[in-house]
Amino acid sequence: MFPRAKVLLLKQLLKGILALAGVVFVIFLFLHLLFPLKKTISYSQIITARNGTVMHAFLSPDDKWRLKTELSEIIPQLRKTIIYKEDKYFYYHPGINPVAVVRAAFNNLLTGKTTSGASTITMQVARLMAPKERTYANKFIELFRALQLEWLYSKEEILQLYLNLVPYGGNIEGVKSASLLYFGQLPDKLSLAQIATLAIVPNRPTSLGLGKNELMLVQERNKWLKRFAANQLFSPKEIVDALAEPLAAKRRPFPKIAPHLANRMKYEQPEVTNIHTSLNLPIQDKVQSLAYNYHKRLQRYNINNIAVLVLNNRTMEVEAYIGSPDYANNTHAGQVDGVRAIRSPGSTLKPLVYALGIDQGNITPKTMIADVPSNFAGYNPDNFDKKFNGMISVEKALSFSLNIPAVKVLHETGLPLFIEKLNQAHFEQIKKDQNKLGLSVILGGCGVTLEELTGLYAAFANGGMYKPIVYTLPAKPASLDSLHSIRIVSPEAAFMINEILTQATRPDLPNNYQSSYHIPKVAWKTGTSYGRRDAWSIGYNARYTVGVWVGNASGEGIRELTGADIATPLLFNIFNSIDYNSANRWFTAPKDLKVRLVCAESGLAPGDFCQHQVADYFIPLISDTKKCMHIKQVAVQANEAYSYCTSCLPQNGYKQKIYPNYSPEVVAYYEHTGLAYQKIPPHNPACTRIFDDQAPQIVSPANGREYILDSKSAELMLSCQADNEIKKVYWYINDHLYTSAGAAEKVFFKPIAGTVKISCSDDKGRNSDVQITVREE
């Protein structure tokens, strides 16, 4: 009977305990819903390099050095040390250790004062998350919050919170912050001695402050190491090594590698605690050193700023980022990020327009183009050296960076297409200004950044495919990246541009590299903005694309500042430093790219009179196949006084003679400069045939323009370009004959206010008109 009564009693007791536990649990849930746990921990933001090295760190929003220790950084030694010292039963209690609570209460009652708090790691986390005055009421709140923490988080996450919040004096919180500031390394790289040191400081931050009482700190550290040994927490060898290790804890500044990139990442991703960038530290260090030393040499010219961007062509990851050579230089705006500064590109956009011309079939590398004074609806560009070269091939026009041929190709290609391609390559300022841009955009009449230009040139290295630049890791999968990639030019056009830009015999080779054997095998293009405010050099090989900008953040122009002599030496030095054997890897021609023979005089398919032929790349079914007509056969009098057309050709008394078939603008150039050229005799004046092709082109005034006259005596110039055989033209103002003149002669007239029609007829009867508006000031 007695045993049965005992069993019933035990059952009733168990039911009572379960009922009480259920009531407590319900009360806990009610309070949990009524007073939810708010995890409002703000962390310091850190920027890391590709290999995980911390490059930069920023204070948390509440001005603390509170770096988040990741779960992967909590190595076994750190975990065992903290748990042994702070809470041996951490993995066995629900946030509150009942035995420790009873023991602490008994000791406190016995001594009449608080000698033990019985705080578990979870309770310490609750207190650190919301610090309060030490009272019994707050202690109960702390117990409740500890239960909430255990309800919401795993043990590993709670331990992580503790390691992130534990104080180390001043505004330093968390093991990771103390590890970097006092030992210069991440928690997962700490030795046992260093871990033991960090474990004992939070309990006595004043007397055992890091970097202060070294002797006392070593003694306390060794005391705990011996306790670890007594409890066989670590192997004897680990303990012996830790006891022998000297203490090297001193306050260090946080690293400040690539500060411009760090600030950029902080601004662009403010909510991300640890931003893992693609920066390659060995390459970053090399480029930073080269840029800094080169900047020191340039200061004698009053050139004070440099920016460099290095891209990995395969991944489009940024491996080096130099916003300025000296971030701390306030005198010369060292904190301005030159990679993102909007500047004039000079000639650096020219490769794109030539590639578009190739893709349209208008040109190939050997196509001859006129580098002579030209008028584009009132726009009269000049070459950088104020000189002209007559007929020149496209490949030389690009490698010599001539302005007029580039404007001609842009005019033929179409400005809208060119702007569209730049928009696709994310040229943001050009996108904003696209409705205001004209042909001068190809000569630097727009705003671009070094980042945009480097990304564009990387597209040439990638066979004409533009891919977004990657700054952070892990990068998006290739399948997703492809959605954001876009073809800017064809692989064939990209390869032809690569070949042109690889030529080392060109005027933009730096003077000090003329006889050097250390010219890297790269394709590169220079640029110098108007007023010599910006010097550019963008280069690439199969592996890297490097963009270099040199100038002054203030925009001050410097006479010595040119892309060739100032920016390119640094570009070459960078390539020689980061990829010296680049020649071992180079671009291969696309399978659809072919080679043909063309006339050396025009770059077109050989005609009947072409004797000198050269090999040239072309794209089948795309490139122009028209025949060369650089010379033509003309019927002339026996004494070459007149020429004949088929309508007035006599039965005898004439001969056939070969003449150069110059375009009107080339004829005008020869006439204007006084250069000798073979002229076609004037057409038979007795001929009555009216011609309807090759009418004279009126270059001044420009059609559709408004002219404001600042005085009643002001005059406008009349000028045209006509065929080789044209000797005389006739000018009409509002359909009334004004005067006759030589084809290359400039005529002046005084216009009247209002709409004015101007006509020009040549001695073959061909006519062209323009209309202008004249307004008096």
JOCORTA-V682292 format. One record per backbone hydrogen bond with DSSP energy under -1.0 kcal/mol. CO is the residue of the C=O (numbers start at 0). NH is the residue of the N-H. Records with the same first field share a line. If there is no record, write none. Layout:
CO->NH  NH
This chain:
0->4
1->5
2->6
3->7
4->8
5->9
6->10
7->11
8->12
9->13
10->14
11->15
12->16
13->17
14->18
15->19
16->20
17->21
18->22
19->23
20->24
21->25
22->26
23->27
24->28
25->29
26->30
27->31
28->32
29->33
30->34
37->39
44->57
45->274
46->54  55
47->276
48->51
52->48
54->256
55->46
59->62
63->59  65
64->172
65->43
69->72
70->73
72->74
74->78
75->79
76->80
77->81
78->82
79->83
80->84
81->85
82->86
86->89
88->91  92
96->100
97->101
98->102
99->103
100->104
101->105
102->106
103->107
104->108
105->109
106->110
107->111
119->123
120->124
121->125
122->126
123->127
124->128
125->129
132->134
134->138
135->139
136->140
137->141
138->142
139->143
140->144
141->145
142->146
143->147
144->148
145->149
146->150
147->151
148->152
153->157
154->158
155->159
156->160
157->161
158->162
159->163
160->164
161->165
162->174
165->173
168->171
170->64
171->167
173->177
174->178
175->179
176->180
177->181
178->182  184
180->251
181->249
185->188
186->189
190->194
191->195
192->196
193->197
194->198
195->199
196->200
200->203
203->207
208->211
211->213
212->216
213->217
214->218
215->219
216->220
217->221
218->222
219->223
220->224
221->225
222->226
223->227
224->228
225->229
226->230
227->232
228->231
234->238
235->239
236->240
237->241
238->242
239->243
257->261
258->262
259->263
260->264
261->265
262->266
263->267
264->268
268->271
272->45
274->47
275->472
278->49
279->283
280->284
281->285
282->286
283->287
284->288
285->289
286->290
287->291
288->292
289->293
290->294
291->295
292->296
293->297
294->298
297->300  302
298->301
304->550
306->548
307->321
308->546
309->318  319
310->544
311->315
315->469
316->311
318->279
319->309
321->307
322->337
325->328
327->329
328->333
329->332
332->335
335->337
338->450
342->447
344->347
346->349
348->352
349->353
350->354
351->355
352->356
353->357
354->358
355->359
356->361  362
357->360
360->623
363->366
364->394
366->393
368->391
370->389
375->378
378->375
382->385
389->370
391->368
392->396
393->397
394->398
395->399
396->401
402->406
403->407
404->408
405->409
406->410
407->411
408->412
409->413
413->417
414->418
415->419
416->420
417->421
418->422
419->423
420->424
421->426
422->425
425->427
426->430
427->431
428->432
432->435
437->440
438->441
439->442  444
440->443
443->445
447->342
448->452
449->453
450->454
451->455
452->456
453->457
456->460
457->461
458->463
459->462
463->487  488
465->485
469->317
470->277
476->480
477->481
479->482
480->483
485->465
489->493
490->494
491->495
492->496
493->497
494->498
495->499
496->500
499->502
500->523
503->505
505->508
509->512
510->513
512->515
519->521
522->539
524->537
526->535
528->531
531->557
533->528
534->549
535->526
536->547
537->524
538->545
539->522
542->312
543->540
544->310
545->538
546->308
547->536
548->306
549->534
550->304
551->554
557->560
561->565
562->567
566->570
567->571
568->572
569->573
570->574
571->575
572->576
573->577
574->578
578->581
580->583
581->584
589->592
593->617
595->615
597->613
598->602
601->367
603->598
604->627
611->599
613->597
615->595
617->593
618->621  622
625->604
629->660
631->658
633->656
634->643
635->654
636->639
641->636
642->683
652->637
654->635
656->633
658->631
659->661
662->666
663->667
664->668
665->669
666->670
667->671
668->672
669->673  674
681->642
683->686
696->720
699->718
701->704
704->772
706->774
708->776
710->713
715->748
717->746
718->698  699
720->696
722->725
726->742
727->762
728->740
729->760
730->737  738
731->758
732->735
735->732
738->730
740->728
741->744
746->717
748->715
753->773
755->771
756->733
757->769
758->731
759->767
760->729
761->764
763->690
765->761
767->759
769->757
770->703
771->755
772->706
773->753
774->708
